[in-house]
Amino acid sequence: MAPGQVLALAGLPPDLFATPGIALPVYAYFELWQAIGKVSDDPGIGIALARAVRADFTEPYFLAVFSCATLGEAIQTVTRYKRILSPEDVDLRAGPAAGEATVTYRWPADVRPPPQALVDAELAFLTEVARRVAIGSPLRIQLATPTLDAPGVHAAYYRCPIQLGTPHNAIVLAAADLDLPLANHNPALLRALLPYLEANTPQADGQIEQVRSAIARRLPSARPTVDAVARDLATSTRSLQRLLLEHGTSFRQLLDQVRQDHARSYLSTTSYSDAEIAFLLGFGDPASFYRAFRSWTSMSPGRFRQGFAAGPPVTGVMSRQGAETTDRASARG
């Protein structure tokens, strides 16, 4: 597959791949992946590209994923820093059935569905990470597309049921597999990479970031309410809810995101106890925080912290940083 042919078909500059860290609008990013699929004439090209990603890749995002202690922590790294590569939300949740954990990929509501080659590359990459801990196959794959050009290619690779026409693209794993160790765990490298990843996660929409900041300011005192945050922002509750709806989210979702981001930061960079973190996040008691963290990540706070245990604890109050969004995607040469 000739890179020049791919770029020409996508209408992109011929020297694109020679420009490290270049950012593409979403439509151009999609056109690039659409061209990859057409030029390769291979319905499994996304899967093939994902299988080529090695643990020694120099891209910090991939290095961080492979340096995690467990499969669950690797997935959490994907969810936290995926927007370095593309403006896409990835989340890990318990369920839908007992003993299951689901990783869901969501693009912004105002963009067209992504090319299948891109979807395949993302789900296959996570499958490759999972197979490094010898789980074999996912429990099932969920694809938003109603049809596949070559379903046999996907069936042969995933070796599990594939559901088509689902609301989102997702991979369903056994929850117990999240605790399985990764062979390339490197806590020192992971700690070294985290500041870079934090600094390079794209900035969020200004209005949404203001809401996130208002939520964060109210966390230590009590669980923030939409009415209280609206007052802090000098707007009406109805206007705030409309703003969030226009951005494809809700107050509850944003509150969960802020709490989860802060929880992961506290657990990975400080020695705060679960009780202290519960207070800082506005939970009534440590048990409530424990249950919430399990629902967000399918693992306990203690298990999450173990992946960073080799690093020196930070006992001072840390600055709060949230998950960030962007309307641009990065194509790396």
C-alpha positions as CSV (number, residue, x, y, z in Angstrom):
1,M,0.0,0.0,0.0
2,A,1.7,3.2,-1.2
3,P,1.4,6.1,1.3
4,G,1.4,8.6,-1.6
5,Q,-1.6,7.0,-3.2
6,V,-3.5,7.0,0.1
7,L,-2.8,10.7,0.7
8,A,-3.7,11.6,-2.9
9,L,-7.0,9.8,-2.6
10,A,-7.8,11.5,0.7
11,G,-6.9,14.9,-0.7
12,L,-4.1,15.4,1.8
13,P,-0.6,16.9,1.4
14,P,2.0,14.3,0.0
15,D,4.4,15.1,2.9
16,L,1.8,14.6,5.7
17,F,3.5,11.5,7.2
18,A,6.8,13.4,7.4
19,T,5.3,16.0,9.7
20,P,5.3,14.7,13.3
21,G,2.3,15.5,15.4
22,I,0.3,17.2,12.7
23,A,-3.4,17.7,13.6
24,L,-6.2,16.9,11.1
25,P,-9.9,18.0,11.3
26,V,-12.1,15.0,11.9
27,Y,-13.4,14.9,8.4
28,A,-9.9,14.7,7.0
29,Y,-8.9,12.1,9.5
30,F,-11.9,10.0,8.4
31,E,-11.0,10.6,4.7
32,L,-7.5,9.3,5.5
33,W,-8.9,6.1,6.9
34,Q,-11.4,5.8,4.1
35,A,-8.5,6.0,1.6
36,I,-6.5,3.4,3.5
37,G,-9.4,1.0,3.1
38,K,-9.9,1.7,-0.6
39,V,-6.2,1.6,-1.6
40,S,-5.5,-1.6,0.3
41,D,-8.7,-3.2,-1.1
42,D,-8.5,-5.4,2.1
43,P,-11.6,-5.5,4.3
44,G,-9.4,-6.5,7.2
45,I,-6.8,-3.7,6.8
46,G,-7.7,-2.1,10.1
47,I,-7.2,-5.4,11.9
48,A,-3.9,-5.9,10.1
49,L,-2.6,-2.5,11.1
50,A,-3.6,-3.0,14.7
51,R,-1.7,-6.3,14.8
52,A,1.4,-4.5,13.6
53,V,1.6,-2.3,16.7
54,R,4.4,-3.5,18.9
55,A,5.2,-2.9,22.5
56,D,8.4,-1.1,21.5
57,F,6.7,1.6,19.4
58,T,8.1,5.0,20.3
59,E,4.7,6.8,20.3
60,P,4.2,7.7,24.0
61,Y,0.5,6.7,23.9
62,F,1.2,3.2,22.8
63,L,4.2,2.9,25.1
64,A,2.1,3.9,28.1
65,V,-0.6,1.3,27.3
66,F,1.9,-1.5,27.1
67,S,3.7,-0.4,30.2
68,C,0.7,-0.8,32.5
69,A,0.5,-3.5,35.1
70,T,-2.7,-5.1,34.1
71,L,-5.2,-5.3,31.2
72,G,-7.6,-3.1,33.2
73,E,-5.0,-0.4,33.7
74,A,-4.1,-0.5,30.1
75,I,-7.7,0.0,29.1
76,Q,-7.9,2.9,31.6
77,T,-4.9,4.5,29.9
78,V,-6.7,4.2,26.6
79,T,-9.8,5.9,28.1
80,R,-7.9,8.7,29.7
81,Y,-5.6,9.6,26.8
82,K,-7.3,8.4,23.6
83,R,-8.0,12.1,22.6
84,I,-4.3,12.6,22.0
85,L,-4.9,10.6,18.8
86,S,-8.5,11.4,18.0
87,P,-11.5,13.3,19.5
88,E,-13.3,10.2,20.7
89,D,-14.6,9.2,24.1
90,V,-13.7,5.7,25.3
91,D,-15.1,4.4,28.5
92,L,-14.9,1.2,30.6
93,R,-18.0,0.1,32.5
94,A,-19.1,-3.0,34.4
95,G,-21.8,-5.0,32.6
96,P,-24.1,-5.3,30.9
97,A,-24.2,-8.8,32.4
98,A,-22.7,-10.0,35.7
99,G,-19.0,-10.7,35.3
100,E,-18.6,-8.6,32.2
101,A,-16.8,-5.4,31.4
102,T,-17.5,-3.3,28.3
103,V,-15.2,-0.8,26.5
104,T,-17.3,1.6,24.4
105,Y,-16.1,4.0,21.7
106,R,-18.1,7.1,21.1
107,W,-17.4,9.8,18.5
108,P,-19.0,13.3,18.8
109,A,-22.7,13.3,17.9
110,D,-22.2,15.8,15.2
111,V,-19.8,13.8,13.0
112,R,-20.6,11.1,10.5
113,P,-19.9,7.4,11.4
114,P,-16.2,6.6,11.2
115,P,-14.8,4.4,8.4
116,Q,-14.9,0.7,9.2
117,A,-11.2,0.4,8.8
118,L,-10.7,2.9,11.7
119,V,-13.3,1.1,13.8
120,D,-11.5,-2.2,13.2
121,A,-8.1,-0.8,14.0
122,E,-9.3,0.5,17.4
123,L,-11.1,-2.6,18.5
124,A,-8.4,-4.9,17.2
125,F,-5.7,-2.9,19.0
126,L,-7.5,-3.5,22.3
127,T,-8.0,-7.2,21.4
128,E,-4.2,-7.4,20.7
129,V,-3.5,-5.9,24.2
130,A,-5.9,-8.4,25.7
131,R,-4.3,-11.3,23.9
132,R,-1.0,-10.4,25.4
133,V,-2.4,-11.7,28.7
134,A,-3.6,-14.9,26.9
135,I,-7.3,-14.4,27.3
136,G,-7.8,-15.7,23.8
137,S,-10.9,-14.0,22.6
138,P,-13.3,-11.3,23.8
139,L,-16.7,-12.4,25.0
140,R,-18.2,-10.5,22.0
141,I,-17.8,-7.6,19.7
142,Q,-20.4,-4.9,19.0
143,L,-20.3,-3.0,15.7
144,A,-22.5,0.0,14.8
145,T,-22.4,-0.9,11.2
146,P,-25.4,-2.9,10.0
147,T,-23.3,-5.0,7.6
148,L,-19.7,-6.1,6.9
149,D,-18.1,-6.4,3.5
150,A,-16.3,-9.6,4.6
151,P,-17.8,-10.9,7.8
152,G,-15.6,-14.0,7.6
153,V,-12.5,-11.8,8.1
154,H,-13.8,-10.4,11.4
155,A,-15.1,-13.8,12.6
156,A,-11.8,-15.5,12.0
157,Y,-9.9,-12.8,13.9
158,Y,-12.1,-12.2,16.9
159,R,-13.3,-15.8,17.3
160,C,-16.3,-14.7,19.3
161,P,-19.9,-13.5,18.6
162,I,-20.2,-10.3,16.6
163,Q,-23.3,-8.1,17.0
164,L,-24.1,-5.7,14.2
165,G,-26.2,-2.6,14.2
166,T,-25.5,-1.8,17.9
167,P,-25.7,1.8,19.2
168,H,-21.9,2.1,19.6
169,N,-18.8,0.2,18.7
170,A,-17.7,-1.8,21.8
171,I,-15.7,-4.8,23.0
172,V,-17.0,-6.9,25.9
173,L,-14.5,-8.7,28.1
174,A,-14.7,-10.9,31.1
175,A,-14.4,-8.6,34.1
176,A,-12.0,-11.0,35.9
177,D,-9.5,-10.7,33.0
178,L,-9.0,-7.0,33.8
179,D,-6.7,-8.1,36.7
180,L,-4.4,-10.2,34.5
181,P,-0.9,-8.9,34.3
182,L,0.8,-7.5,31.2
183,A,4.2,-8.9,30.4
184,N,5.8,-5.6,29.5
185,H,4.8,-3.8,32.8
186,N,7.3,-0.9,33.3
187,P,6.2,1.4,36.2
188,A,9.2,3.7,35.8
189,L,8.5,4.3,32.1
190,L,4.8,4.7,32.8
191,R,5.5,7.4,35.5
192,A,7.8,9.2,33.0
193,L,5.2,9.2,30.3
194,L,2.3,10.4,32.3
195,P,3.3,14.1,32.5
196,Y,3.8,14.1,28.7
197,L,0.4,12.5,28.1
198,E,-1.3,14.9,30.5
199,A,0.3,17.9,28.8
200,N,-0.6,16.8,25.3
201,T,-4.2,15.8,25.9
202,P,-6.1,18.4,23.8
203,Q,-7.9,21.2,25.5
204,A,-11.7,20.9,26.0
205,D,-14.4,23.2,24.7
206,G,-14.2,26.4,26.8
207,Q,-17.8,26.4,28.0
208,I,-17.7,22.7,29.0
209,E,-14.4,23.2,30.7
210,Q,-16.0,26.0,32.8
211,V,-18.7,23.6,33.9
212,R,-16.1,21.0,34.7
213,S,-14.2,23.6,36.8
214,A,-17.3,24.6,38.6
215,I,-18.1,21.0,39.4
216,A,-14.5,20.4,40.7
217,R,-14.6,23.5,42.9
218,R,-17.7,22.1,44.7
219,L,-16.5,18.5,45.1
220,P,-14.9,18.7,48.5
221,S,-17.9,20.1,50.2
222,A,-20.7,17.9,48.9
223,R,-22.0,16.3,45.7
224,P,-22.5,19.3,43.3
225,T,-26.0,19.8,42.0
226,V,-27.0,21.2,38.6
227,D,-28.8,24.1,40.3
228,A,-25.7,25.0,42.4
229,V,-23.3,24.8,39.5
230,A,-25.7,26.9,37.3
231,R,-25.7,29.6,40.1
232,D,-21.9,29.5,40.2
233,L,-21.8,30.1,36.5
234,A,-24.4,32.9,36.6
235,T,-26.8,31.1,34.4
236,S,-30.2,29.3,34.7
237,T,-30.5,25.6,35.3
238,R,-32.4,25.3,32.0
239,S,-29.7,27.1,30.1
240,L,-26.9,24.9,31.6
241,Q,-28.8,21.7,30.8
242,R,-29.4,22.9,27.2
243,L,-25.7,23.7,26.8
244,L,-24.7,20.2,28.0
245,L,-27.3,18.6,25.7
246,E,-25.9,20.6,22.7
247,H,-22.4,19.1,23.5
248,G,-23.8,15.6,23.7
249,T,-23.6,15.2,27.5
250,S,-25.5,15.7,30.7
251,F,-24.7,17.0,34.1
252,R,-24.6,13.5,35.6
253,Q,-22.2,12.3,32.9
254,L,-20.0,15.3,33.4
255,L,-20.0,14.9,37.2
256,D,-19.0,11.2,36.8
257,Q,-16.2,12.2,34.4
258,V,-14.8,14.8,36.7
259,R,-15.0,12.5,39.7
260,Q,-13.4,9.6,37.8
261,D,-10.6,11.8,36.4
262,H,-9.8,13.2,39.8
263,A,-10.0,9.7,41.5
264,R,-7.5,8.3,39.0
265,S,-5.2,11.2,39.5
266,Y,-5.3,10.9,43.3
267,L,-4.8,7.2,43.2
268,S,-1.9,7.3,40.8
269,T,0.0,10.4,42.2
270,T,-0.8,10.7,45.9
271,S,-0.8,8.6,49.1
272,Y,-4.3,9.8,50.1
273,S,-6.5,7.1,51.7
274,D,-9.8,6.0,50.2
275,A,-11.5,8.0,52.9
276,E,-9.6,11.2,52.0
277,I,-10.3,10.7,48.3
278,A,-14.0,10.0,49.0
279,F,-14.2,13.4,50.9
280,L,-12.3,15.3,48.1
281,L,-14.7,13.9,45.6
282,G,-17.9,14.7,47.6
283,F,-18.9,11.2,48.5
284,G,-20.7,10.7,51.8
285,D,-18.4,7.7,52.8
286,P,-15.6,5.5,51.5
287,A,-18.0,2.7,50.6
288,S,-19.9,5.0,48.2
289,F,-16.6,6.0,46.5
290,Y,-15.5,2.3,46.3
291,R,-18.8,1.3,44.6
292,A,-18.6,4.3,42.2
293,F,-15.0,3.6,41.2
294,R,-15.9,-0.1,40.6
295,S,-18.7,1.0,38.3
296,W,-16.5,3.3,36.4
297,T,-13.5,1.0,35.9
298,S,-14.5,-2.5,36.8
299,M,-11.7,-2.6,39.4
300,S,-11.2,-1.5,43.0
301,P,-9.3,1.7,43.9
302,G,-6.6,-0.4,45.6
303,R,-6.2,-2.6,42.5
304,F,-5.9,0.5,40.3
305,R,-3.3,2.1,42.7
306,Q,-1.1,-1.1,42.6
307,G,-0.1,-0.3,39.0
308,F,1.6,2.9,40.2
309,A,2.9,1.6,43.6
310,A,6.5,1.7,42.6
311,G,6.5,5.5,42.3
312,P,7.1,7.9,45.2
313,P,3.9,9.2,46.8
314,V,2.9,12.8,46.6
315,T,1.4,14.1,49.8
316,G,0.6,17.7,48.8
317,V,-2.7,18.8,47.3
318,M,-2.5,18.2,43.6
319,S,-3.9,20.4,40.9
320,R,-7.0,19.2,39.3
321,Q,-7.0,18.1,35.7
322,G,-9.9,16.8,33.8
323,A,-10.5,14.7,30.7
324,E,-10.3,17.0,27.8
325,T,-12.0,17.2,24.4
326,T,-11.1,18.6,21.0
327,D,-12.6,18.8,17.5
328,R,-9.3,17.8,16.0
329,A,-7.6,14.4,15.5
330,S,-3.8,13.8,15.4
331,A,-2.3,11.9,12.5
332,R,1.3,11.0,13.4
333,G,4.0,10.5,10.9
